[in-house]
Amino acid sequence: MSATAYHIPVMLHECVEGLAIRPDGVYVDLTFGGGGHSKEILKHLGPEGRLYGFDQDEDAAVNAPDDERFTFVQANFRDLARYLRLYGLSKVDGVLGDLGISSHQIDEPSRGFSTRFDGELDMRMNQLAGVSAQDVLNTYEEAALHKLFGMYGEVRNAKSLAQAVVTARANAPFQTTEQFKQLLQQLAPRGREFKYFAQVFQALRIEVNDEMGALEDALTQSVEVLKTGGRLVVMSYHSLEDRMVKNFISKGKFQGEVEKDFYGNLIRPLEPVSRKAIQASPEEVARNNRARSAKLRIAKKV
């Protein structure tokens, strides 16, 4: 499978430009996927440069370039600092994260990510670990389901949906995406079924992979591993992720009040490079619909 078929990278040049790559620098791609961003980074590195690509999905390993400057790390990016230490690294020049789900994962019916295909309700990015979407739907208590549908999917009738899931699973456990969609069809607003399905599937995927917890860990550790002046470049695809990235860059924390020093200056480890989130051009959105919701934020360690 070609890397392009696996996943079309969004805002490729904007991401790489945001890293301000030095030819002899050391860089990390937190979300290797199809390798599109990594291969572009390698074009800007000299013989002494190094790039480490993280991906917890073993399917991504086939896209690893045959390049001595590149190391594929099959691990969740929430373990960024630990794996870099294993490779003898304490500091790097740049960290890139293209969050969300790859086109390959969506287009592979057996993974259960897509509303378009019937398949097992799995949704694990790392198929060797954690609970699946089946486990969540069949074992979570109603209150927990209500919370995750409302928080991660921003589903308006989250309470009714949680009740319906608990009632339905008493007759037959959820196993396939089609089976679950039949239930969702009964609760979806008329004319907005596709958006409703997408919101609910997003909520399940985030819960199954603890995406918000993993992102918080990765952002915190990125500050630890970046050199002074090093760049953090993060692209997100939904408001929950973008809010977390924005808060961390602007405030140095995920919640609460901004901290200031004696002189009233903000205490934060990162300085925004771009004042607002960068968005894809209309031309790119026309070529790749996934770029429509992407927001890119760039920061520099101070």
Steps between C-alpha positions, in 0.01 A plus 500: 500500500632844411532758775260725305237228494558439871453865592514836321689743726315823577680839477824317429711805414354715778585231756857452380553875467375542858779273628766742365721198427875512550688252276689352799199504735311220676125485443202290609188417300252393769250359249694328222201334324563493127830680546409803288620759748806295596615458142470874444701571819776264380535708180606794718747307716869461426708184563531585874125563549277246672126431499298273732152398387252376762189295424322249723330336199715217370345546153697827470837322518478398132528868404832556680757643256824312441716784628773473764398841636151366585390281792148357525374474859194277540358667809231737620622860489403539865828315571705754304759586767554140608569372148729790415704417812523140377661636183740713705326829430424765759420794271364545147457796264139447402186295563217457249158350574228443239220386730193291430457195285673395179316444173620139507336435836174654379502307172578160653158346589648251748623784723147622570579873483275590209127555480519405130586132540379209706766344720590404854451780755870525583640855454830426677793680337725249674330167434710324762385705798209656683125468480312499170186691403309176562627495858395861556148453362441166670648563846498872587228614738235735369644805680846441348352463151298819548814687599719381214234557228439850631862596567685339210227501235315811610183298435190694607289198594788323675280391792236343275773329296663352814162367616433347157840328494446342843149383405610356163805313632281314751345319202816459291857627555634746244744339257497683167488858377185429298322365806590812697397731213153343497458623857644843416259535208212507749652790694665709227345836407322468166717620213811508720556129540851495355623776732340327798668167415835680464463672840415175680779304328744779587398480866556124507836525322627765741395291800642172366840657431502748792589761241459803726715347775765398249505849346540663843793270577664563161468879522643506851793278400565696180599798717737275699676371188514819289818706498467873564378645171367161390167486318173324586264460203158344565207450263162405642164412344239563768435771755589291807855438375547851367384655829751290691787592267404869498478518882831324547682727258342825620480428875751225565225291657183319396258659746478780751633851520808627321805530728706821499832600650566798731510734199173376353659292223338171406674193640487244222757272338385565143454813290244495217661546157168536320253731674199308369454144385608445139238342275523324166449696179172458307702326227631238745153445651367441147772235446476342845176539695672394823689831499172689551503471881878510553653768724876539520676667796871572525698590812863553602657399831619804693 
